[in-house]
Amino acid sequence: MSGRPATSARLRSVGVGLLAVGLLATAVSSASAAPAPGDVSISDIQVTKTGVSAILTARTAGGGAKIDPASVKATLGGADAIVKVQPIAAERRVTTLLIDTSGSMGVAGMATVVRAADSFLATVPADVYVGVVAFSTVPKVVVAPTLNRAAVRTAVAALQSQGETSLYDAIAVALSQLGTTGDRSFVLLSDGGDTRSRRTLDQTVAALSAFGVRAQVVGFKTSESQGSVLAQLASAGHGSVAAASNDAAVSSAFKMAAQDLGSQVRVVITAPSGVGGLQSLKVTATAGGTAMASVTSVNLAVVSPPSSASPAPTAAPTPVPVEVSAPATAKGPLGVAWVLWFALLAIFVGVGAVILVLGTPAAGSRRQRRLESIERYVPGTTSIRAEQRSTPTITSISDTLVSMGEKVMDKRASTPRTQQLLERADLPLRPGEWAVLRVVSVVAGVAGGMVLLRGGSTSLLVGAVLGVVVGLVMPALFLKFAAKRRAGKFENQLPDVLTLIASSLSTGFSLLQALDGVARDAAEPSAKEFSRALAETRIGADIEDSLEHLADRMDSTNMRWTGMAIGIQRQVGGNLAETMRNTATTLRDREALKRHVKGLSAEGRLSAYILIALPIGIFLYMLGVNRAYVELLWTTTIGIGMLAGGLVSLVIGVFWMRKVVDVEV
């Protein structure tokens, strides 16, 4: 008997548990069936002497839900306020269709745009002005805000997909079109990508928040990252994002945006007594059974100016000036884009080079001309140049260019200096070949500068000028650097070379045998340079002259002293090996002193390098992160003056700091 009460107790516990589970499931199911919270937009806020007047726009999942006037409640500064709801009458309402027409849309995407616009125009209230802004590589106003729905349909149907995407610049154009008064909104159809705008996402978000324009965004063919961009734009514009993956979804999203305009109401809120200044305005309402709320800030101390009457049916809203980036394809002379001028110039140069090569005899190298002169006296042979005249090759073209470079360099007084630097740097180039390389570097510099500073005509011109300067200066700097580096290496090796010569002389070798040992055993560049001097001696030159040529070729003062010591010893006699050892010891002491001075001046040289590189590095960094800020340096008169002054100051500073840290030993 004692087991039965326990069993009945367990049964009662199980029954209570099942009842609780059933009640919980019922609650969960009823909660899931309840409508999700929505949102309401507050626009056209006007502060009056008694309170606030604004337009409410309901945003629900289905779109078109009417706001229940009795459900509208408001608080100002946390205090309940009296609310009066009025229907929209003679209100200035403007909306813009912001349509992506870049190449990613394609023909099918543009057909979707046409159907979506038709759906929007068929649903939007008749008193709402509708404009169209299309954007691809450059944004453009297709239709100014108008009540003529047929004109809008015709303009949208004529849009074509092409070019890149300038989303952020297009939003700036739309803000300019919408003006500053009344209820303003735009419906954006885009994939969220931007490849050509001069404005940034942060600048666009800030502009949307400041202008108080409502943004309804339709995401079409978006990725996850692009969807995040669209969400930021919608949030800044107090709107929503509707993801649309097909034709029907896009048309439905446009229709819901038009229905939202039809559900708008005007609310007049009377401020509670004692509430003034900057206050928080919270409005709650119900639309289609969905609870909505919106919070914003208003300054009750600043009364809005009286609004003008509703615009005439044929008048377009007055735009406000908004900074819009200049088109990337800026016009040059005769209205032709600078890029096209550059392309035409390249084609002209290419065609001229082909005509020059095909219409004139191929200019062969010196070796080929010598072979041709010999072949004239050998019967039964065919000239190599005769075979090559009919079919110009890459070699003949390069020979023609080098020959032209040789002719140019022959007329210049700096050619011997250039030849000397090429030999000192051990570059296997003739002056004509070096001239061709410099021309190529100028062309590459101009192209790189125009690409780096792409934009308007002024930007392209500045880029071309900078490219010419860089193309002319950089090869010369490289040649001097390479020559100085190799000469310095030769100077560092010279004491060891003299010690090797002294050791060879001490063992009974002659001077020429000692130099031959240096040519075979020393490191580069000493081995190559002494081998060249030895070769000059073997073909008849005096050893003193060969060493003097070596000193001039490497611009070595120490080598000149060494040659003088050898010449004096040969004239007056003496122990040449001891002379070489003393000279090597002196050179080592001088090198040690140089390095000591270099170590003492290292801090000053490092400071000079940093101060020189700092403005250049900051310029390149800002060019990448905030191009519009840097462009003022060459797009405005004051900026050009500042840029010129900065460059002059930089050049003076470079020479000044170089003089300070350069200590002669």
Secondary structure, DSSP 8 states (H G I E B T S, - for coil): -THHHHHHHHHHHHHHHHHHHHHHHHHHHHHHHS----EEEEEEEEE-SSEEEEEEEEE-SSS---B-GGG-EEEETTEEEEEEEEE--S--EEEEEEEE-STTTHHHHHHHHHHHHHHHHHHS-TTSEEEEEEESSSEEEEEEEES-HHHHHHHHHT----S---HHHHHHHHHHHH-SSSEEEEEEEE-S--SS-SS-HHHHHHHHHHHT-EEEEEEES--HHHHHHHHHHHHHTT-EEEEE-SHHHHHHHHHHHHHHHHT-EEEEEE--TT--SEEEEEEEEEETTEEEEEEEEEETTS----------TT-------------SS-B-GGG-BHHHHHHHHHHHHHHHHHHHHHHS-----HHHHHHHHHHTTSTT---HHHHHHSS--HHHHHHHHHHHHHHHHHT-TTHHHHHHHHHHHT----HHHHHHHHHHHHHHHHHHHHHHT-SSHHHHHHHHHHHHHHHHHHHHHHHHHHHHHHHHHHHHHHHHHHHHHHHHHHTT--HHHHHHHHHHHS-TTHHHHHHHHHHHHHTT--HHHHHHHHHHHHT-HHHHHHHHHHHHHHHH---HHHHHHHHHHHHHHHHHHHHHHHHHTHHHHHHHHHHHHHHHHHHHHHHHH-HHHHHHHHHSHHHHHHHHHHHHHHHHHHHHHHHHH----
